[in-house]
Amino acid sequence: MRILVCLNRDLASNLALNRLLPTLAEHTVLVGLSERVGSAGGQHEPRERAELRSAEQVLPNELLDPLIERANLPDDGSRRLTFAEIERHRGIEVASLSDPNSAAGLERVAAFAPDLLLTIRYGAILKRPVISIPRLGVLNLHSGILPSYRGVLATFRALMDGAEQIGSTLHYIQDSTIDTGDIIGIRTVTVRRDRSLLWHILALYPPGIALVSETIEGLARGRSPPRAAQTRCEGAYYSYPAAEDWAEFTRRGWRVVDASDILGMVATSVRTSLFESHGASSEAR
């Protein structure tokens, strides 16, 4: 198949793509990257959101990954590859695609002619002309349990609600509404009070990507995945937490980022198996 994978240029998207590489090896793939989700941080950005953004984007994109690329480490399958290394070592084109709905973006998508379009943490809302191109449809891996948690930072909202399980949902994108399409499956992870928000976000991707891989393999063999329609009146749509939400989050004893998260990022970049430090239990739902 020809698969267009649309991601954001951040740590979680990169880790998700690394885990998906064995599945993608059998297909012709183009990776399109957005540069951010939502508005850029400004002078009124809550400190906690800035902390999370720095760990997810600034540290890997501006500091760690350039060092890794200059070190010219071998691709032995045991470490996280940067986006540039994925292109260099695995032969998968990685290109900027911040606005697929523009004339140039739509032309780029149409020229690649994907059979399947997959989005994970992507920073653009797809519109009908793009959605109509892939013959097998558009899939999105949402880092929240649908329909309960639509929108951004669903993990934050679930932790604030006292959830014992967080999850990711693989669903179809059928129109330009957000997180409303038919659900293929949900994978859950047990909440750990001793770990940070970033840890919980990253822990969603091993089981979530396993579900994506199963679905891609089935589609390649002509099997349609199960689909369950969402009731759009259920759940809620969440935008970015306000300053008072972040303050309440920390008041309840939650941490946004821990030093162990940063050490784990470095470790997966140079020597250890992906997500070895994110061994949360998961289950199908």
KOLMI-152366 format. One record per residue (C-alpha): residue number from 1; residue in three letters; chain; x, y, z. Coordinates in nm, 2 decimals. Each point is the difference from the previous one (the first is absolute). Layout:
N
<pt pos="NUM" code="ALA" unit="A" xx="X" yy="Y" zz="Z"/>
...
***
This chain:
285
<pt pos="1" code="MET" unit="A" xx="0.00" yy="0.00" zz="0.00"/>
<pt pos="2" code="ARG" unit="A" xx="0.09" yy="0.36" zz="-0.03"/>
<pt pos="3" code="ILE" unit="A" xx="-0.03" yy="0.16" zz="0.35"/>
<pt pos="4" code="LEU" unit="A" xx="0.02" yy="0.37" zz="0.09"/>
<pt pos="5" code="VAL" unit="A" xx="0.08" yy="0.04" zz="0.37"/>
<pt pos="6" code="CYS" unit="A" xx="-0.07" yy="0.35" zz="0.13"/>
<pt pos="7" code="LEU" unit="A" xx="0.17" yy="0.08" zz="0.33"/>
<pt pos="8" code="ASN" unit="A" xx="0.11" yy="0.30" zz="0.21"/>
<pt pos="9" code="ARG" unit="A" xx="0.37" yy="0.07" zz="0.04"/>
<pt pos="10" code="ASP" unit="A" xx="0.02" yy="-0.10" zz="0.37"/>
<pt pos="11" code="LEU" unit="A" xx="0.13" yy="-0.28" zz="0.22"/>
<pt pos="12" code="ALA" unit="A" xx="-0.32" yy="-0.21" zz="0.03"/>
<pt pos="13" code="SER" unit="A" xx="-0.06" yy="0.01" zz="-0.38"/>
<pt pos="14" code="ASN" unit="A" xx="0.36" yy="-0.10" zz="-0.06"/>
<pt pos="15" code="LEU" unit="A" xx="-0.02" yy="-0.29" zz="0.25"/>
<pt pos="16" code="ALA" unit="A" xx="-0.33" yy="-0.11" zz="-0.16"/>
<pt pos="17" code="LEU" unit="A" xx="0.16" yy="0.00" zz="-0.35"/>
<pt pos="18" code="ASN" unit="A" xx="0.30" yy="-0.20" zz="0.13"/>
<pt pos="19" code="ARG" unit="A" xx="-0.23" yy="-0.27" zz="0.13"/>
<pt pos="20" code="LEU" unit="A" xx="-0.20" yy="0.00" zz="-0.33"/>
<pt pos="21" code="LEU" unit="A" xx="0.31" yy="-0.04" zz="-0.22"/>
<pt pos="22" code="PRO" unit="A" xx="0.00" yy="-0.39" zz="-0.01"/>
<pt pos="23" code="THR" unit="A" xx="-0.36" yy="0.01" zz="-0.13"/>
<pt pos="24" code="LEU" unit="A" xx="0.07" yy="0.29" zz="-0.25"/>
<pt pos="25" code="ALA" unit="A" xx="0.30" yy="-0.19" zz="-0.14"/>
<pt pos="26" code="GLU" unit="A" xx="-0.24" yy="-0.20" zz="-0.22"/>
<pt pos="27" code="HIS" unit="A" xx="-0.16" yy="0.31" zz="-0.16"/>
<pt pos="28" code="THR" unit="A" xx="0.08" yy="0.32" zz="-0.19"/>
<pt pos="29" code="VAL" unit="A" xx="0.00" yy="0.28" zz="0.26"/>
<pt pos="30" code="LEU" unit="A" xx="0.01" yy="0.37" zz="0.01"/>
<pt pos="31" code="VAL" unit="A" xx="0.02" yy="0.18" zz="0.34"/>
<pt pos="32" code="GLY" unit="A" xx="-0.15" yy="0.35" zz="0.01"/>
<pt pos="33" code="LEU" unit="A" xx="0.08" yy="0.22" zz="0.31"/>
<pt pos="34" code="SER" unit="A" xx="-0.18" yy="0.29" zz="0.16"/>
<pt pos="35" code="GLU" unit="A" xx="0.22" yy="0.22" zz="0.22"/>
<pt pos="36" code="ARG" unit="A" xx="-0.24" yy="0.05" zz="0.29"/>
<pt pos="37" code="VAL" unit="A" xx="-0.35" yy="-0.07" zz="0.13"/>
<pt pos="38" code="GLY" unit="A" xx="-0.20" yy="0.31" zz="0.08"/>
<pt pos="39" code="SER" unit="A" xx="0.14" yy="0.34" zz="0.05"/>
<pt pos="40" code="ALA" unit="A" xx="0.36" yy="0.06" zz="0.08"/>
<pt pos="41" code="GLY" unit="A" xx="0.10" yy="0.07" zz="0.36"/>
<pt pos="42" code="GLY" unit="A" xx="0.00" yy="0.37" zz="0.09"/>
<pt pos="43" code="GLN" unit="A" xx="0.07" yy="0.22" zz="0.30"/>
<pt pos="44" code="HIS" unit="A" xx="-0.33" yy="-0.11" zz="0.16"/>
<pt pos="45" code="GLU" unit="A" xx="0.07" yy="-0.37" zz="-0.04"/>
<pt pos="46" code="PRO" unit="A" xx="-0.05" yy="-0.18" zz="0.33"/>
<pt pos="47" code="ARG" unit="A" xx="0.33" yy="-0.12" zz="0.15"/>
<pt pos="48" code="GLU" unit="A" xx="-0.11" yy="-0.36" zz="0.01"/>
<pt pos="49" code="ARG" unit="A" xx="-0.10" yy="0.00" zz="-0.37"/>
<pt pos="50" code="ALA" unit="A" xx="0.34" yy="0.15" zz="-0.09"/>
<pt pos="51" code="GLU" unit="A" xx="0.17" yy="-0.27" zz="0.20"/>
<pt pos="52" code="LEU" unit="A" xx="-0.19" yy="-0.27" zz="-0.19"/>
<pt pos="53" code="ARG" unit="A" xx="0.07" yy="0.17" zz="-0.34"/>
<pt pos="54" code="SER" unit="A" xx="0.37" yy="0.03" zz="0.08"/>
<pt pos="55" code="ALA" unit="A" xx="0.02" yy="-0.38" zz="0.08"/>
<pt pos="56" code="GLU" unit="A" xx="-0.20" yy="-0.10" zz="-0.30"/>
<pt pos="57" code="GLN" unit="A" xx="0.14" yy="0.23" zz="-0.26"/>
<pt pos="58" code="VAL" unit="A" xx="0.28" yy="0.24" zz="0.10"/>
<pt pos="59" code="LEU" unit="A" xx="0.23" yy="-0.26" zz="0.16"/>
<pt pos="60" code="PRO" unit="A" xx="-0.02" yy="-0.27" zz="-0.27"/>
<pt pos="61" code="ASN" unit="A" xx="-0.03" yy="0.23" zz="-0.31"/>
<pt pos="62" code="GLU" unit="A" xx="0.25" yy="0.27" zz="0.10"/>
<pt pos="63" code="LEU" unit="A" xx="0.25" yy="-0.18" zz="0.23"/>
<pt pos="64" code="LEU" unit="A" xx="0.00" yy="-0.38" zz="0.01"/>
<pt pos="65" code="ASP" unit="A" xx="-0.09" yy="-0.10" zz="-0.35"/>
<pt pos="66" code="PRO" unit="A" xx="0.26" yy="0.23" zz="-0.17"/>
<pt pos="67" code="LEU" unit="A" xx="0.27" yy="-0.15" zz="0.23"/>
<pt pos="68" code="ILE" unit="A" xx="-0.11" yy="-0.35" zz="-0.08"/>
<pt pos="69" code="GLU" unit="A" xx="0.01" yy="0.07" zz="-0.38"/>
<pt pos="70" code="ARG" unit="A" xx="0.35" yy="0.15" zz="0.02"/>
<pt pos="71" code="ALA" unit="A" xx="0.12" yy="-0.31" zz="0.20"/>
<pt pos="72" code="ASN" unit="A" xx="-0.09" yy="-0.22" zz="-0.31"/>
<pt pos="73" code="LEU" unit="A" xx="-0.11" yy="-0.29" zz="0.22"/>
<pt pos="74" code="PRO" unit="A" xx="-0.08" yy="-0.33" zz="-0.17"/>
<pt pos="75" code="ASP" unit="A" xx="-0.35" yy="-0.11" zz="-0.07"/>
<pt pos="76" code="ASP" unit="A" xx="0.01" yy="-0.33" zz="0.18"/>
<pt pos="77" code="GLY" unit="A" xx="-0.37" yy="-0.01" zz="0.08"/>
<pt pos="78" code="SER" unit="A" xx="0.05" yy="0.05" zz="0.38"/>
<pt pos="79" code="ARG" unit="A" xx="-0.05" yy="0.38" zz="0.03"/>
<pt pos="80" code="ARG" unit="A" xx="-0.23" yy="0.28" zz="-0.10"/>
<pt pos="81" code="LEU" unit="A" xx="0.08" yy="0.15" zz="-0.34"/>
<pt pos="82" code="THR" unit="A" xx="-0.05" yy="0.37" zz="-0.06"/>
<pt pos="83" code="PHE" unit="A" xx="-0.23" yy="0.11" zz="-0.28"/>
<pt pos="84" code="ALA" unit="A" xx="0.31" yy="0.08" zz="-0.21"/>
<pt pos="85" code="GLU" unit="A" xx="0.15" yy="-0.34" zz="0.08"/>
<pt pos="86" code="ILE" unit="A" xx="-0.32" yy="-0.18" zz="-0.10"/>
<pt pos="87" code="GLU" unit="A" xx="0.03" yy="0.17" zz="-0.34"/>
<pt pos="88" code="ARG" unit="A" xx="0.37" yy="-0.08" zz="-0.03"/>
<pt pos="89" code="HIS" unit="A" xx="0.01" yy="-0.35" zz="0.13"/>
<pt pos="90" code="ARG" unit="A" xx="-0.34" yy="-0.14" zz="-0.09"/>
<pt pos="91" code="GLY" unit="A" xx="-0.06" yy="0.19" zz="-0.33"/>
<pt pos="92" code="ILE" unit="A" xx="-0.34" yy="0.14" zz="0.11"/>
<pt pos="93" code="GLU" unit="A" xx="-0.05" yy="0.36" zz="-0.12"/>
<pt pos="94" code="VAL" unit="A" xx="-0.07" yy="0.24" zz="0.28"/>
<pt pos="95" code="ALA" unit="A" xx="-0.14" yy="0.34" zz="-0.12"/>
<pt pos="96" code="SER" unit="A" xx="-0.16" yy="0.31" zz="0.15"/>
<pt pos="97" code="LEU" unit="A" xx="-0.38" yy="-0.02" zz="-0.05"/>
<pt pos="98" code="SER" unit="A" xx="-0.14" yy="0.26" zz="0.24"/>
<pt pos="99" code="ASP" unit="A" xx="-0.31" yy="0.09" zz="-0.22"/>
<pt pos="100" code="PRO" unit="A" xx="-0.12" yy="-0.30" zz="-0.21"/>
<pt pos="101" code="ASN" unit="A" xx="-0.32" yy="0.20" zz="-0.07"/>
<pt pos="102" code="SER" unit="A" xx="0.18" yy="0.27" zz="-0.19"/>
<pt pos="103" code="ALA" unit="A" xx="0.03" yy="-0.02" zz="-0.38"/>
<pt pos="104" code="ALA" unit="A" xx="0.37" yy="-0.11" zz="0.03"/>
<pt pos="105" code="GLY" unit="A" xx="-0.07" yy="-0.24" zz="0.28"/>
<pt pos="106" code="LEU" unit="A" xx="-0.29" yy="-0.16" zz="-0.18"/>
<pt pos="107" code="GLU" unit="A" xx="0.21" yy="-0.03" zz="-0.31"/>
<pt pos="108" code="ARG" unit="A" xx="0.27" yy="-0.18" zz="0.21"/>
<pt pos="109" code="VAL" unit="A" xx="-0.25" yy="-0.24" zz="0.15"/>
<pt pos="110" code="ALA" unit="A" xx="-0.16" yy="-0.07" zz="-0.34"/>
<pt pos="111" code="ALA" unit="A" xx="0.33" yy="-0.05" zz="-0.17"/>
<pt pos="112" code="PHE" unit="A" xx="0.10" yy="-0.27" zz="0.26"/>
<pt pos="113" code="ALA" unit="A" xx="-0.34" yy="-0.16" zz="-0.05"/>
<pt pos="114" code="PRO" unit="A" xx="-0.01" yy="-0.19" zz="0.33"/>
<pt pos="115" code="ASP" unit="A" xx="-0.22" yy="-0.30" zz="0.05"/>
<pt pos="116" code="LEU" unit="A" xx="-0.02" yy="0.08" zz="0.37"/>
<pt pos="117" code="LEU" unit="A" xx="0.06" yy="0.32" zz="0.20"/>
<pt pos="118" code="LEU" unit="A" xx="0.10" yy="-0.03" zz="0.37"/>
<pt pos="119" code="THR" unit="A" xx="0.02" yy="0.29" zz="0.24"/>
<pt pos="120" code="ILE" unit="A" xx="0.16" yy="0.00" zz="0.34"/>
<pt pos="121" code="ARG" unit="A" xx="0.02" yy="0.33" zz="0.20"/>
<pt pos="122" code="TYR" unit="A" xx="-0.03" yy="0.19" zz="-0.33"/>
<pt pos="123" code="GLY" unit="A" xx="-0.03" yy="0.37" zz="0.02"/>
<pt pos="124" code="ALA" unit="A" xx="-0.25" yy="0.06" zz="-0.28"/>
<pt pos="125" code="ILE" unit="A" xx="-0.37" yy="-0.08" zz="-0.03"/>
<pt pos="126" code="LEU" unit="A" xx="-0.06" yy="-0.19" zz="-0.33"/>
<pt pos="127" code="LYS" unit="A" xx="-0.28" yy="0.12" zz="-0.23"/>
<pt pos="128" code="ARG" unit="A" xx="-0.21" yy="-0.19" zz="-0.24"/>
<pt pos="129" code="PRO" unit="A" xx="0.23" yy="0.03" zz="-0.31"/>
<pt pos="130" code="VAL" unit="A" xx="0.28" yy="-0.16" zz="0.19"/>
<pt pos="131" code="ILE" unit="A" xx="-0.22" yy="-0.26" zz="0.17"/>
<pt pos="132" code="SER" unit="A" xx="-0.14" yy="-0.11" zz="-0.33"/>
<pt pos="133" code="ILE" unit="A" xx="0.34" yy="-0.10" zz="-0.15"/>
<pt pos="134" code="PRO" unit="A" xx="0.10" yy="-0.33" zz="0.17"/>
<pt pos="135" code="ARG" unit="A" xx="-0.21" yy="-0.29" zz="-0.12"/>
<pt pos="136" code="LEU" unit="A" xx="0.03" yy="-0.17" zz="0.34"/>
<pt pos="137" code="GLY" unit="A" xx="-0.09" yy="0.31" zz="0.20"/>
<pt pos="138" code="VAL" unit="A" xx="0.17" yy="0.21" zz="0.27"/>
<pt pos="139" code="LEU" unit="A" xx="0.09" yy="-0.14" zz="0.34"/>
<pt pos="140" code="ASN" unit="A" xx="0.09" yy="0.20" zz="0.31"/>
<pt pos="141" code="LEU" unit="A" xx="0.17" yy="-0.13" zz="0.32"/>
<pt pos="142" code="HIS" unit="A" xx="-0.15" yy="0.23" zz="0.27"/>
<pt pos="143" code="SER" unit="A" xx="0.17" yy="0.01" zz="0.34"/>
<pt pos="144" code="GLY" unit="A" xx="-0.32" yy="-0.02" zz="0.19"/>
<pt pos="145" code="ILE" unit="A" xx="-0.29" yy="-0.23" zz="0.05"/>
<pt pos="146" code="LEU" unit="A" xx="-0.29" yy="0.09" zz="-0.24"/>
<pt pos="147" code="PRO" unit="A" xx="-0.26" yy="0.13" zz="0.02"/>
<pt pos="148" code="SER" unit="A" xx="0.07" yy="0.11" zz="0.36"/>
<pt pos="149" code="TYR" unit="A" xx="0.31" yy="0.20" zz="-0.07"/>
<pt pos="150" code="ARG" unit="A" xx="0.01" yy="0.19" zz="-0.33"/>
<pt pos="151" code="GLY" unit="A" xx="0.25" yy="0.28" zz="-0.08"/>
<pt pos="152" code="VAL" unit="A" xx="0.35" yy="0.07" zz="0.13"/>
<pt pos="153" code="LEU" unit="A" xx="0.18" yy="-0.13" zz="0.30"/>
<pt pos="154" code="ALA" unit="A" xx="-0.26" yy="-0.27" zz="0.08"/>
<pt pos="155" code="THR" unit="A" xx="0.25" yy="-0.17" zz="0.23"/>
<pt pos="156" code="PHE" unit="A" xx="0.01" yy="0.32" zz="0.21"/>
<pt pos="157" code="ARG" unit="A" xx="-0.38" yy="0.01" zz="0.03"/>
<pt pos="158" code="ALA" unit="A" xx="-0.02" yy="-0.37" zz="0.09"/>
<pt pos="159" code="LEU" unit="A" xx="0.26" yy="0.03" zz="0.28"/>
<pt pos="160" code="MET" unit="A" xx="-0.19" yy="0.31" zz="0.13"/>
<pt pos="161" code="ASP" unit="A" xx="-0.32" yy="-0.21" zz="0.00"/>
<pt pos="162" code="GLY" unit="A" xx="0.17" yy="-0.26" zz="0.22"/>
<pt pos="163" code="ALA" unit="A" xx="-0.01" yy="-0.27" zz="-0.27"/>
<pt pos="164" code="GLU" unit="A" xx="0.16" yy="-0.33" zz="0.08"/>
<pt pos="165" code="GLN" unit="A" xx="0.06" yy="-0.07" zz="-0.37"/>
<pt pos="166" code="ILE" unit="A" xx="0.10" yy="0.22" zz="-0.28"/>
<pt pos="167" code="GLY" unit="A" xx="-0.01" yy="-0.10" zz="-0.36"/>
<pt pos="168" code="SER" unit="A" xx="0.04" yy="0.06" zz="-0.37"/>
<pt pos="169" code="THR" unit="A" xx="-0.26" yy="-0.05" zz="-0.27"/>
<pt pos="170" code="LEU" unit="A" xx="0.05" yy="-0.09" zz="-0.36"/>
<pt pos="171" code="HIS" unit="A" xx="-0.29" yy="0.14" zz="-0.21"/>
<pt pos="172" code="TYR" unit="A" xx="-0.09" yy="0.12" zz="-0.35"/>
<pt pos="173" code="ILE" unit="A" xx="0.00" yy="0.36" zz="-0.10"/>
<pt pos="174" code="GLN" unit="A" xx="-0.31" yy="0.03" zz="-0.21"/>
<pt pos="175" code="ASP" unit="A" xx="-0.05" yy="0.38" zz="0.00"/>
<pt pos="176" code="SER" unit="A" xx="0.17" yy="0.32" zz="0.13"/>
<pt pos="177" code="THR" unit="A" xx="-0.15" yy="-0.04" zz="0.35"/>
<pt pos="178" code="ILE" unit="A" xx="0.24" yy="-0.10" zz="0.27"/>
<pt pos="179" code="ASP" unit="A" xx="0.03" yy="-0.35" zz="0.15"/>
<pt pos="180" code="THR" unit="A" xx="-0.35" yy="-0.10" zz="-0.11"/>
<pt pos="181" code="GLY" unit="A" xx="0.05" yy="-0.28" zz="-0.25"/>
<pt pos="182" code="ASP" unit="A" xx="-0.08" yy="-0.37" zz="0.03"/>
<pt pos="183" code="ILE" unit="A" xx="0.22" yy="-0.18" zz="0.26"/>
<pt pos="184" code="ILE" unit="A" xx="0.21" yy="-0.30" zz="-0.10"/>
<pt pos="185" code="GLY" unit="A" xx="0.14" yy="-0.07" zz="0.35"/>
<pt pos="186" code="ILE" unit="A" xx="0.12" yy="0.14" zz="0.33"/>
<pt pos="187" code="ARG" unit="A" xx="0.31" yy="-0.10" zz="0.20"/>
<pt pos="188" code="THR" unit="A" xx="0.04" yy="0.10" zz="0.36"/>
<pt pos="189" code="VAL" unit="A" xx="0.29" yy="0.05" zz="0.25"/>
<pt pos="190" code="THR" unit="A" xx="-0.02" yy="-0.01" zz="0.38"/>
<pt pos="191" code="VAL" unit="A" xx="0.05" yy="0.34" zz="0.16"/>
<pt pos="192" code="ARG" unit="A" xx="0.31" yy="0.03" zz="0.24"/>
<pt pos="193" code="ARG" unit="A" xx="-0.01" yy="0.27" zz="0.25"/>
<pt pos="194" code="ASP" unit="A" xx="0.38" yy="-0.01" zz="0.03"/>
<pt pos="195" code="ARG" unit="A" xx="0.06" yy="0.10" zz="-0.36"/>
<pt pos="196" code="SER" unit="A" xx="-0.04" yy="0.32" zz="-0.19"/>
<pt pos="197" code="LEU" unit="A" xx="-0.24" yy="0.13" zz="-0.26"/>
<pt pos="198" code="LEU" unit="A" xx="0.26" yy="-0.04" zz="-0.27"/>
<pt pos="199" code="TRP" unit="A" xx="0.06" yy="-0.36" zz="0.11"/>
<pt pos="200" code="HIS" unit="A" xx="-0.37" yy="-0.08" zz="-0.03"/>
<pt pos="201" code="ILE" unit="A" xx="-0.02" yy="0.17" zz="-0.35"/>
<pt pos="202" code="LEU" unit="A" xx="0.30" yy="-0.21" zz="-0.13"/>
<pt pos="203" code="ALA" unit="A" xx="-0.13" yy="-0.32" zz="0.16"/>
<pt pos="204" code="LEU" unit="A" xx="-0.31" yy="0.01" zz="-0.22"/>
<pt pos="205" code="TYR" unit="A" xx="0.19" yy="-0.06" zz="-0.32"/>
<pt pos="206" code="PRO" unit="A" xx="0.14" yy="-0.36" zz="0.03"/>
<pt pos="207" code="PRO" unit="A" xx="-0.35" yy="-0.15" zz="0.02"/>
<pt pos="208" code="GLY" unit="A" xx="-0.15" yy="0.26" zz="-0.23"/>
<pt pos="209" code="ILE" unit="A" xx="0.25" yy="-0.06" zz="-0.27"/>
<pt pos="210" code="ALA" unit="A" xx="-0.04" yy="-0.37" zz="0.04"/>
<pt pos="211" code="LEU" unit="A" xx="-0.37" yy="0.05" zz="-0.09"/>
<pt pos="212" code="VAL" unit="A" xx="0.10" yy="0.22" zz="-0.30"/>
<pt pos="213" code="SER" unit="A" xx="0.23" yy="-0.27" zz="-0.12"/>
<pt pos="214" code="GLU" unit="A" xx="-0.26" yy="-0.27" zz="0.02"/>
<pt pos="215" code="THR" unit="A" xx="-0.25" yy="0.22" zz="-0.19"/>
<pt pos="216" code="ILE" unit="A" xx="0.25" yy="0.08" zz="-0.28"/>
<pt pos="217" code="GLU" unit="A" xx="0.10" yy="-0.36" zz="-0.03"/>
<pt pos="218" code="GLY" unit="A" xx="-0.37" yy="-0.10" zz="-0.03"/>
<pt pos="219" code="LEU" unit="A" xx="-0.08" yy="0.27" zz="-0.26"/>
<pt pos="220" code="ALA" unit="A" xx="0.30" yy="-0.11" zz="-0.20"/>
<pt pos="221" code="ARG" unit="A" xx="-0.15" yy="-0.35" zz="-0.01"/>
<pt pos="222" code="GLY" unit="A" xx="-0.35" yy="0.13" zz="-0.10"/>
<pt pos="223" code="ARG" unit="A" xx="-0.15" yy="-0.02" zz="0.34"/>
<pt pos="224" code="SER" unit="A" xx="-0.22" yy="0.29" zz="0.12"/>
<pt pos="225" code="PRO" unit="A" xx="0.04" yy="0.09" zz="0.37"/>
<pt pos="226" code="PRO" unit="A" xx="-0.29" yy="0.00" zz="0.24"/>
<pt pos="227" code="ARG" unit="A" xx="-0.18" yy="0.33" zz="0.02"/>
<pt pos="228" code="ALA" unit="A" xx="-0.22" yy="0.14" zz="0.28"/>
<pt pos="229" code="ALA" unit="A" xx="-0.18" yy="0.33" zz="-0.06"/>
<pt pos="230" code="GLN" unit="A" xx="0.04" yy="0.27" zz="0.26"/>
<pt pos="231" code="THR" unit="A" xx="-0.29" yy="0.19" zz="0.15"/>
<pt pos="232" code="ARG" unit="A" xx="0.11" yy="0.36" zz="-0.04"/>
<pt pos="233" code="CYS" unit="A" xx="-0.21" yy="0.12" zz="0.30"/>
<pt pos="234" code="GLU" unit="A" xx="0.21" yy="-0.21" zz="0.23"/>
<pt pos="235" code="GLY" unit="A" xx="0.32" yy="0.11" zz="0.17"/>
<pt pos="236" code="ALA" unit="A" xx="0.15" yy="0.34" zz="-0.03"/>
<pt pos="237" code="TYR" unit="A" xx="0.25" yy="0.20" zz="-0.21"/>
<pt pos="238" code="TYR" unit="A" xx="0.30" yy="0.14" zz="0.18"/>
<pt pos="239" code="SER" unit="A" xx="0.22" yy="0.29" zz="-0.11"/>
<pt pos="240" code="TYR" unit="A" xx="0.34" yy="0.07" zz="0.16"/>
<pt pos="241" code="PRO" unit="A" xx="-0.02" yy="0.03" zz="0.39"/>
<pt pos="242" code="ALA" unit="A" xx="-0.01" yy="0.35" zz="0.13"/>
<pt pos="243" code="ALA" unit="A" xx="0.25" yy="0.13" zz="0.26"/>
<pt pos="244" code="GLU" unit="A" xx="-0.24" yy="-0.09" zz="0.29"/>
<pt pos="245" code="ASP" unit="A" xx="-0.03" yy="-0.36" zz="-0.13"/>
<pt pos="246" code="TRP" unit="A" xx="0.37" yy="-0.04" zz="0.00"/>
<pt pos="247" code="ALA" unit="A" xx="0.02" yy="0.15" zz="0.35"/>
<pt pos="248" code="GLU" unit="A" xx="-0.26" yy="-0.25" zz="0.13"/>
<pt pos="249" code="PHE" unit="A" xx="0.18" yy="-0.28" zz="-0.17"/>
<pt pos="250" code="THR" unit="A" xx="0.32" yy="0.07" zz="0.19"/>
<pt pos="251" code="ARG" unit="A" xx="-0.19" yy="0.07" zz="0.32"/>
<pt pos="252" code="ARG" unit="A" xx="-0.13" yy="-0.35" zz="-0.01"/>
<pt pos="253" code="GLY" unit="A" xx="0.35" yy="-0.13" zz="-0.01"/>
<pt pos="254" code="TRP" unit="A" xx="0.05" yy="-0.08" zz="-0.36"/>
<pt pos="255" code="ARG" unit="A" xx="0.32" yy="0.09" zz="-0.18"/>
<pt pos="256" code="VAL" unit="A" xx="0.03" yy="0.11" zz="-0.36"/>
<pt pos="257" code="VAL" unit="A" xx="0.35" yy="-0.14" zz="-0.08"/>
<pt pos="258" code="ASP" unit="A" xx="0.25" yy="-0.19" zz="0.21"/>
<pt pos="259" code="ALA" unit="A" xx="0.37" yy="-0.03" zz="-0.03"/>
<pt pos="260" code="SER" unit="A" xx="-0.04" yy="-0.37" zz="-0.07"/>
<pt pos="261" code="ASP" unit="A" xx="-0.21" yy="0.09" zz="-0.31"/>
<pt pos="262" code="ILE" unit="A" xx="0.30" yy="0.20" zz="-0.14"/>
<pt pos="263" code="LEU" unit="A" xx="0.24" yy="-0.28" zz="0.08"/>
<pt pos="264" code="GLY" unit="A" xx="-0.23" yy="-0.25" zz="-0.17"/>
<pt pos="265" code="MET" unit="A" xx="-0.01" yy="0.22" zz="-0.31"/>
<pt pos="266" code="VAL" unit="A" xx="0.38" yy="0.00" zz="-0.02"/>
<pt pos="267" code="ALA" unit="A" xx="0.02" yy="-0.37" zz="0.07"/>
<pt pos="268" code="THR" unit="A" xx="-0.24" yy="-0.10" zz="-0.28"/>
<pt pos="269" code="SER" unit="A" xx="0.20" yy="0.23" zz="-0.24"/>
<pt pos="270" code="VAL" unit="A" xx="0.33" yy="-0.18" zz="0.05"/>
<pt pos="271" code="ARG" unit="A" xx="-0.02" yy="-0.35" zz="0.13"/>
<pt pos="272" code="THR" unit="A" xx="-0.32" yy="-0.15" zz="0.15"/>
<pt pos="273" code="SER" unit="A" xx="-0.31" yy="-0.16" zz="-0.14"/>
<pt pos="274" code="LEU" unit="A" xx="-0.28" yy="0.24" zz="-0.08"/>
<pt pos="275" code="PHE" unit="A" xx="-0.23" yy="0.08" zz="0.30"/>
<pt pos="276" code="GLU" unit="A" xx="0.19" yy="-0.24" zz="0.23"/>
<pt pos="277" code="SER" unit="A" xx="-0.05" yy="0.26" zz="0.27"/>
<pt pos="278" code="HIS" unit="A" xx="-0.37" yy="0.03" zz="-0.08"/>
<pt pos="279" code="GLY" unit="A" xx="-0.10" yy="-0.35" zz="0.10"/>
<pt pos="280" code="ALA" unit="A" xx="-0.36" yy="0.08" zz="0.11"/>
<pt pos="281" code="SER" unit="A" xx="-0.25" yy="-0.28" zz="-0.02"/>
<pt pos="282" code="SER" unit="A" xx="-0.25" yy="0.02" zz="-0.28"/>
<pt pos="283" code="GLU" unit="A" xx="-0.31" yy="-0.18" zz="-0.10"/>
<pt pos="284" code="ALA" unit="A" xx="-0.25" yy="-0.01" zz="-0.29"/>
<pt pos="285" code="ARG" unit="A" xx="-0.33" yy="0.16" zz="0.04"/>
***
